[in-house]
Structures are given as C-alpha cells and as structure tokens.
Amino acid sequence: MKTYFSLKGILNSAGSADTQPLTPRDMLLDDIRKTQCALETAYSGFDNVTDPDLIDCYIYEVNSALKRYRFLLQQAERMQLYEESPLDSSDCYDSKSLVHQPIMNA
C-alpha cells in the first residue's frame, strides 16, 4: 500500500503571510475539499488491501469521512452554499459525485 503526502499546501501557506484571512465560507469549502480527498483516499485504501484488520480499519475510516462530509454539507446548507458549485477538487476526483444538489422543480 502506498501513502502519498503532499507538501504543496504546507509550502504554499507558509510563504503567504500577507494574504487575506479566510472567511468562514472559505474555511468550510476548504474543509469540504479536504474531506472529499480523505474520503477518496479511504476508498482507495479499502480497494487495495487484503488483510482483514486493514479492511476493518478502512471501513471505519470511510464511515468516519462520510459522517464528517455529511456534517459539512449540512453546515454548507445552513450557510446557503449548497446552490453554488461548491468546489474545484479536480486534484482529487469529480466532486459532483458527492455534492448535495437541491432538487429544482421545473
């Protein structure tokens, strides 16, 4: 099993001390993006393990990420962000597969 750690976010945030502080909206969208990536990583790990203990570990990890993701979507709905195109998470996967979109009556 391969684990990938990226320094891109750490290095970019360390060198940008003069940027604007994040708004609650931006922080929430960033949390949703990170949770989507964590969920994708958990699913990928689950698909690649065969040891029963690791399978159980990834089941818990997927369930944990799904719970957090649902919570963040509820927060976004309360902030009325759910109608927007929420994220560009092309670095992880297609965000439309997990995005809560309201049903529009024609």
Secondary structure, DSSP 8 states (H G I E B T S, - for coil): -------HHHHHHHT-TTS----HHHHHHHHHHHHHHHHHHHHHHHHH--SHHHHHHHHHHHHHHHHHHHHHHHHHHHTT-TTS-----TTTS-GGGT--------
